[in-house]
Amino acid sequence: MDQIQHRYVEVNGLKLHVAETGTGLAAVMFLHGFPETWYSWCHQMIVVANAGYKAIAPDYRGYRLSELPPEPENASLIDSVHDMVTLLDALDIPKPVTTCPCSLPVNSRHRSFNRQSPLQSPVAIAIAIAIAIAIAIVS
């Protein structure tokens, strides 16, 4: 796991932990499920990096090494969506391939959101998060 670097990125007033490896221009963003953390993807990240991609796996707000929001009971899925979109901007990643564990293949109907979205050619993505991120970017 020495290949994976760790850093904190200021996102919407919180320090989010981000694990990353690889130097490719194209990026794969790994999103963990509940109650997991970035570590769920450590082996896949190395494989993706060895294939020539940049691999990133953030911990959501309040998870493992990321900062807890001041009022966690008021946090919502939309907050997480905004965090991920802001994180992509902070890391200068315009169109990542995104994947997460509770996923379904994305069909062409969902790809219509990609016109102005940072999501491009997702391999697998949680539909609720994908749609929410796309709506957040487009509006």
N, C-alpha and C positions, 0 to 999 in steps of 0.2 A: 504494500500500500504506500510505499515511499514515493510512487509516481504522482500521488494525489496531493495537491497543494490546498491550503486552507486560508481563507481570508474573511474579513467582515466588510460588508458593503452597507452604507447608510441608505436606508430605503424607507420613505414615508415616516421619518422620525425615529426609526428603530435600526439597530445594527443586526443585519441578517448574516448568518454564517453561510458561506458558499464553499463547497468543495469543487475543485476543478483540476482537469488534466488535459493534455493534448494542446496542439498549437494550430490545428487546421483552421481555415477560414470559415468553413461551415461548422455549426454548433448543434449539439444535441443537449436538450435540457431535460433532466430527469426529475420528476416530481414524485415525492414519496406519499404513501398513504398514511392512514391513522392506525396504530400509534407509532409508525415507523419514523425514520430519519433519513438523511442523505445516505447513511451507511448501507441502506438496503440496496443501493445501486453500485457499490464500490467495484465489484468485479466486472459489471457491464461497462462501467465508465472506462476501465483500462482497455477492454476490448475495442470500444469505440475510438478511444484515443489512438490505439495502435493501428486502426484502420484509416487514420488521417483526419479525424475530426477533433474539435474541441468539445469536451464533455463537462457539463456543469450540473451540480446537484445542490440546490439550496435547502436549508432547513426553514420551514415556515415560521412565521412569528410565533414565539413562545415555545418552539420545539427545540430540544436538545441545546445547541450552542447559540441559537438566535435569541435575541432579546424578547422578553415578555412585554406586551403592550401594557400601558398604565391601567386599563380597565379590560382585562381579558374576557370578562363576561359579556362585554359589548362587541367583541370581535365577530366578524361574519365572513362568509365565503367571499363576498365582494372585496373585503379588505385583503384577503389572500390574493385574489385576482389582481388588484391594484399593485400589491407588493411585487408580484412576478413580472408584471408589465414594466414597472419602474426599475426593477432589477435588470431586465433585458436592456433597457435604455442606459442604465449606469454602466453595464458591461459592454455597451456598444455592439449588441447582438441583434440585428434587425429581423432575421427570419430563422429561428431555430426549428429543428425537428424536436418535437416534444413527446415525452412518453411518461406514463405513470401506471401503477399496478392495477388499479380498478378501471380497466380500459376496454374499449370496443374498437374495432377497426373504423376509421373515419371514411365515410363514403363521399362521393362527389358532391352530394347535397351539402354536406358540412364544409367542403372546400370552398364553397361560394363565399364564405366569410373571409377567406384569405385575401381578397382584393386589397384591403387596406390593413390587414392584420399582420402581426409579426410571425404568425404561424405559417409555415410552408411545409408541405408534404409530410404531415405527421404520420409516424409509423403506427402509433397507438396512443390514444389520449382519453382521459376521462371526459365524456361528452359534456357534462355539466360545466367543468372548468374550461374546456375549449370554447364553448359557446359564450360563457361569461367573459373570457379574455377577449374574444373576437368583438363582442358588443362593446366592451370597454375601449378598445382601440378605435373602432369605427366611429363611435359617438363622441 
